[in-house]
Amino acid sequence: MGAWPLAVDHDIQFRGVTGFLLLKWLHVLSAILAVGSNATYGLWSARAGSDPAHLGFALRGIKFMDDRLANPAYGVLLVTGLIMAFTTYSITLTWILIGLGLYAVMAVLGAGVYSRTLNRQIKTLDAEGPSSPAFRALSARAAAVGIFLGVLAIAVVFDMVFKPQI
């Protein structure tokens, strides 16, 4: 055995690492990516709002992150969460049902309202500009829905960490 603790005859073992821990790690990593990405959207919008020349870039950046990072990460969250619920926990536990219920609300609002509003925002900005009443209304709607989705995401994280037994 060498002086360095990991130099063990070319046979490094990760004690305690199980399939469950790897699944849980992937679940937590997905939550960080999904919620973390979403948390930046308001900052992108606020920053671009102070310089309308960059508003289109910011909105397209938000859409890019939403489509290619946040939403796929939310999909991985659902799959890994369901695997853990069925194999390690129980799908009938209160905290899992609360998390799934909040997740469902987030999915419906995210896909049905926020993403559609963001698409319309981009089209309206291109067609009418940032000072048009239609664009301002869409921006207000996106901000309100985004804040509500952020509160729901925080509630889900709270639920998953504290696992309330109501």
PARO-990148 format. One record per residue (C-alpha): x, y, z. Coordinates in Angstrom, 3 decimals, always signed. Layout:
+----------+----------+----------+
:       px :       py :       pz :
+----------+----------+----------+
:        X :        Y :        Z :
...
+----------+----------+----------+
END
This chain:
+----------+----------+----------+
:       px :       py :       pz :
+----------+----------+----------+
:   +0.000 :   +0.000 :   +0.000 :
:   +1.423 :   +3.361 :   -1.026 :
:   +1.584 :   +6.499 :   +1.084 :
:   -1.417 :   +7.975 :   -0.683 :
:   -4.668 :   +6.433 :   +0.653 :
:   -6.117 :   +5.696 :   -2.806 :
:   -3.058 :   +3.856 :   -4.165 :
:   -4.236 :   +0.316 :   -3.419 :
:   -2.774 :   -2.179 :   -5.891 :
:   -4.560 :   -0.646 :   -8.893 :
:   -7.846 :   -1.823 :   -7.378 :
:   -9.549 :   +1.316 :   -6.116 :
:  -12.808 :   +0.525 :   -4.376 :
:  -15.444 :   +3.082 :   -3.638 :
:  -16.766 :   +1.796 :   -0.338 :
:  -20.378 :   +2.549 :   +0.300 :
:  -21.200 :   +3.641 :   -3.248 :
:  -24.294 :   +1.793 :   -4.344 :
:  -26.670 :   +1.991 :   -7.270 :
:  -29.076 :   +3.887 :   -5.010 :
:  -26.461 :   +6.508 :   -4.104 :
:  -25.549 :   +7.008 :   -7.770 :
:  -29.243 :   +7.366 :   -8.632 :
:  -29.743 :   +9.809 :   -5.766 :
:  -26.654 :  +11.777 :   -6.889 :
:  -28.074 :  +11.995 :  -10.430 :
:  -31.415 :  +13.095 :   -8.954 :
:  -29.796 :  +15.871 :   -6.886 :
:  -27.567 :  +16.956 :   -9.778 :
:  -30.652 :  +17.200 :  -12.014 :
:  -32.411 :  +19.325 :   -9.387 :
:  -29.419 :  +21.664 :   -9.219 :
:  -29.346 :  +22.031 :  -13.009 :
:  -33.119 :  +22.456 :  -13.402 :
:  -33.830 :  +24.808 :  -10.516 :
:  -30.514 :  +26.627 :  -10.907 :
:  -31.190 :  +27.323 :  -14.572 :
:  -34.690 :  +28.557 :  -13.809 :
:  -33.343 :  +30.826 :  -11.090 :
:  -31.276 :  +32.732 :  -13.659 :
:  -34.188 :  +33.625 :  -15.959 :
:  -35.261 :  +36.639 :  -13.917 :
:  -31.688 :  +37.906 :  -13.856 :
:  -31.374 :  +37.551 :  -17.625 :
:  -34.640 :  +39.449 :  -18.120 :
:  -33.782 :  +42.193 :  -15.648 :
:  -30.330 :  +42.686 :  -17.133 :
:  -31.707 :  +42.850 :  -20.674 :
:  -34.514 :  +45.169 :  -19.566 :
:  -31.928 :  +47.817 :  -18.774 :
:  -30.571 :  +47.542 :  -22.329 :
:  -33.359 :  +46.722 :  -24.812 :
:  -30.829 :  +46.122 :  -27.595 :
:  -29.949 :  +42.840 :  -25.846 :
:  -33.499 :  +41.791 :  -24.959 :
:  -33.876 :  +39.403 :  -27.909 :
:  -30.565 :  +37.734 :  -27.094 :
:  -31.577 :  +37.334 :  -23.440 :
:  -34.995 :  +35.872 :  -24.248 :
:  -33.496 :  +33.454 :  -26.768 :
:  -30.867 :  +32.522 :  -24.178 :
:  -33.599 :  +31.771 :  -21.654 :
:  -35.437 :  +29.666 :  -24.225 :
:  -32.228 :  +27.809 :  -25.114 :
:  -31.494 :  +26.994 :  -21.450 :
:  -35.114 :  +26.062 :  -20.805 :
:  -35.323 :  +23.726 :  -23.810 :
:  -31.876 :  +22.153 :  -23.584 :
:  -30.941 :  +22.169 :  -19.907 :
:  -33.745 :  +22.875 :  -17.425 :
:  -36.572 :  +20.858 :  -18.995 :
:  -34.436 :  +17.776 :  -19.745 :
:  -33.116 :  +17.963 :  -16.168 :
:  -36.715 :  +18.065 :  -14.882 :
:  -37.365 :  +14.931 :  -16.971 :
:  -34.378 :  +13.167 :  -15.380 :
:  -35.677 :  +14.297 :  -11.975 :
:  -39.021 :  +12.661 :  -12.619 :
:  -37.521 :   +9.384 :  -13.858 :
:  -34.929 :   +9.087 :  -11.073 :
:  -37.472 :  +10.138 :   -8.454 :
:  -39.989 :   +7.544 :   -9.590 :
:  -37.327 :   +4.823 :   -9.665 :
:  -36.351 :   +5.654 :   -6.076 :
:  -40.001 :   +5.923 :   -5.009 :
:  -40.810 :   +2.455 :   -6.344 :
:  -37.573 :   +0.682 :   -5.386 :
:  -36.378 :   +2.280 :   -2.156 :
:  -39.209 :   +4.264 :   -0.619 :
:  -42.925 :   +3.924 :   -1.239 :
:  -44.926 :   +5.830 :   -3.809 :
:  -47.628 :   +6.302 :   -1.139 :
:  -45.456 :   +8.293 :   +1.281 :
:  -46.890 :  +11.749 :   +1.940 :
:  -43.738 :  +13.664 :   +1.003 :
:  -43.468 :  +11.803 :   -2.311 :
:  -47.119 :  +12.479 :   -3.152 :
:  -46.683 :  +16.173 :   -2.260 :
:  -43.564 :  +16.375 :   -4.443 :
:  -45.285 :  +14.648 :   -7.366 :
:  -48.337 :  +16.890 :   -7.040 :
:  -46.231 :  +20.049 :   -7.039 :
:  -44.154 :  +18.666 :   -9.907 :
:  -47.342 :  +18.065 :  -11.940 :
:  -48.505 :  +21.646 :  -11.354 :
:  -45.069 :  +22.924 :  -12.367 :
:  -45.070 :  +20.788 :  -15.522 :
:  -48.508 :  +22.009 :  -16.611 :
:  -47.729 :  +25.670 :  -15.899 :
:  -44.214 :  +25.442 :  -17.304 :
:  -45.199 :  +23.803 :  -20.579 :
:  -48.695 :  +25.219 :  -20.925 :
:  -48.136 :  +28.798 :  -19.819 :
:  -44.499 :  +29.810 :  -19.332 :
:  -42.967 :  +28.236 :  -22.456 :
:  -45.812 :  +29.440 :  -24.664 :
:  -45.579 :  +32.919 :  -23.196 :
:  -41.822 :  +32.980 :  -23.774 :
:  -42.300 :  +31.953 :  -27.424 :
:  -44.917 :  +34.675 :  -27.893 :
:  -42.647 :  +37.187 :  -26.150 :
:  -39.853 :  +36.513 :  -28.640 :
:  -42.194 :  +36.752 :  -31.647 :
:  -43.843 :  +39.918 :  -30.343 :
:  -40.490 :  +41.536 :  -29.588 :
:  -39.335 :  +40.826 :  -33.143 :
:  -42.585 :  +42.069 :  -34.702 :
:  -43.532 :  +45.017 :  -32.485 :
:  -40.534 :  +45.934 :  -30.331 :
:  -39.996 :  +46.128 :  -26.589 :
:  -42.240 :  +49.135 :  -25.966 :
:  -45.385 :  +47.631 :  -27.485 :
:  -48.302 :  +47.017 :  -25.097 :
:  -48.492 :  +43.379 :  -26.225 :
:  -44.833 :  +42.747 :  -25.424 :
:  -45.127 :  +44.459 :  -22.051 :
:  -48.176 :  +42.356 :  -21.180 :
:  -46.381 :  +39.161 :  -22.160 :
:  -43.333 :  +40.199 :  -20.140 :
:  -45.499 :  +40.822 :  -17.068 :
:  -47.192 :  +37.449 :  -17.526 :
:  -43.852 :  +35.647 :  -17.937 :
:  -42.502 :  +37.339 :  -14.805 :
:  -45.570 :  +36.466 :  -12.711 :
:  -45.676 :  +32.846 :  -13.866 :
:  -41.898 :  +32.557 :  -13.464 :
:  -42.056 :  +33.797 :   -9.872 :
:  -44.883 :  +31.378 :   -9.071 :
:  -42.956 :  +28.488 :  -10.644 :
:  -39.897 :  +29.495 :   -8.619 :
:  -41.913 :  +29.361 :   -5.396 :
:  -43.210 :  +25.920 :   -6.375 :
:  -39.680 :  +24.706 :   -7.160 :
:  -38.491 :  +25.888 :   -3.741 :
:  -41.456 :  +24.108 :   -2.143 :
:  -40.538 :  +20.865 :   -3.930 :
:  -36.918 :  +21.122 :   -2.792 :
:  -38.095 :  +21.791 :   +0.775 :
:  -40.424 :  +18.782 :   +0.571 :
:  -37.674 :  +16.494 :   -0.764 :
:  -35.154 :  +17.572 :   +1.897 :
:  -37.409 :  +17.651 :   +4.976 :
:  -39.791 :  +14.822 :   +3.923 :
:  -42.839 :  +15.961 :   +5.927 :
:  -45.016 :  +13.165 :   +7.333 :
:  -48.372 :  +14.948 :   +7.381 :
+----------+----------+----------+
END
